[in-house]
Amino acid sequence: MNSRAAAAKIILHVIGKKQSLDQAFLQTPLTAYRAVDRRFIHELCYGTLRWYEPLIAISHRLLHKPLEEKHHDVLCVLLIGLYQLMRLEIPEYAVISSTVDAVKTLKKPWAAGLINKLLRLFLQQKKSLLEIIEQEPALKYAHPTWLVKKIQHDWPQQWQTLLTANHVQAPMVIRVNPQYATRTDYQKALQKVNIVTTSHPDLPFALQLQQPVNVHELPDFEKGACYVQDQAGQYTPLLLQLAKNQIVLDACAAPGSKMTDILLTEPELKQFVALDKSPERLAKIKENITRLQLSHHNVQLILADAIHTHSWWRGEKFDRILIDAPCSATGVIRRHPDIKILRQESDIHEQAKQQYALLNALWPLLKANGLLLYSTCSVLFEENENVIATFLRKNTDAHPVPIHLSTAISLPLGCQILPTINGPDGFYYALLRKKL
C-alpha cells in the first residue's frame, strides 16, 4: 500500500474513532513495509497530528463544504499532503503526485482531482494562509484553544517555550540497571556500537542518547541491561528517601518504570506492593520485572483499583506511598501528539476529582512520619498544585516537604518540570509527610 495511504488510515483511527496513536498503529500493521517506509509513515502520522490545528483550519478554508464523515479518509490524505508542503523538504510535485495516488489506493478515485486541486490552491494561497495562522496562538502553536488558554494562565512566562517544545521530538533517555553494570561501563559498551550518550548530573543511572535508536540496538537490552525512561520520572526513588526494611506501595504501577527504579535503588525493602486495575497493564509490569531480573524481590502484584482499599489492603500500613496518578498527560504531548485531539477541557476536572480521590483513599494507609509522593505527567495546576492544596486543607496531619530539583520550578506545595527542547518531559511532584 502507498505509504501516505497507510498513514491516512492510521490518522483516521485517531481523529475519527478517537483511538490513541499507539492503538492506531496496532490496528494498521506495518510489517510488510520496508524500514525506510515505516519511518516515513511514522513521520507523517506524528507530524500531521503535531500540526493538526493549523492543518485542519487550512483544510476548512480550502474546501467549499466539509467532506462527509464516510470520506474522512480523504480528509486525512489532504492533511498529510498539507503537512508535507508546510513542514517537510519534499519537492512540491512529488508531494502532490504521491498524495493523489494515496486516495486512489484508498479506492476513492473520485477524490484524486479534488486533492490535486486543493494542494495546488494551497501553494497559490500559502503566504496569506500562513499569515492567518501566525495571528492566532492556537493555530501558530498548534494546540486546542482551551489548552492554550490554560497553559497561558498557569505559565504566563513560559507558555510559548512550553508549546514550542511540544513539537520537537523528545530525546531518548535510558536508566542503566546497576545489577548489570555501572553507568560508566554501560556508556562504554554503547560507545562500542556507536551510540553516543551524556550522563545526567543528578540521576545516578541516567544516560541521554544523542540520537534515538531501536531498543534492540542497545547492548543486552533483552537481558535487562537498561530501561527506557525519561529523566523526569527518574527522580522518584531519590524523593522517596528509601531505606531497607521499608514497606512501599505503588498505587498506579504500570508499566513499572518507577517501580523497577525503586527496587533497583533500594533492593532491601521489606515489601513492595504494586497495584493496577488493568490485567494487560499488570502483565506489562511482570514482563519488565522479569527482563530486569527483579523477580526475586519481595514484590506483590495485585489486580485492583487503588481507590477501593477494602478489596486489596490487608491492614499493614506503608512507610512510603507513590501515587503516579492518571492525568491529562499534557507534559508528554511531544511523545503523544494525539493527546491534543483526544483530550477535552471537561476531562481535566474529572481527572482532578479522581486524583483527589486517590489521595484521600490512600492517606490513611500511610504510617505516621511516612512519606507520600504524588506525581503526574501534567503541566496543569488543576491536576497538580490545586489537587494538593485541596487535600492539605482537609487533612491537617499532612505536611508538604519542599522539593528542589535542578530541572524543576519550585512551587509553594510541589515542583514542576516543564518540557524543554532536548530536555525532560513535563512532570509534577509533591511530597507529603504524615505528622506524628
Secondary structure by P-SEA (a helix, b strand, c coil): ccaaaaaaaaaaaaccccccaaaaaaacccccccaaaaaaaaaaaaaaaaaaaaaaaaaaaaccccccccaaaaaaaaaaaaaaaccccccaaaaaaaaaaaaaaaccccaaaaaaaaaaaaaaaaaaaaaaaaacccccccccaaaaaaaaaaccccaaaaaaacccbbbbbbbcccccccaaaaaaaaaaaccccccccccccbbbbccccccccccccccccbbbbccccccccccccccccbbbbbccccccaaaaaaaaacccccbbbbbbccaaaaaaaaaaaaaacccccbbbbbbccccccccccccccccbbbccccccccccccccccccccccaaaaaaaaaaaaaaaaaccccccccbbbbbbbccccccccaaaaaaaaaacccbbbbbbbbccccccccbbbbcccccccccbbbbbbbbcc
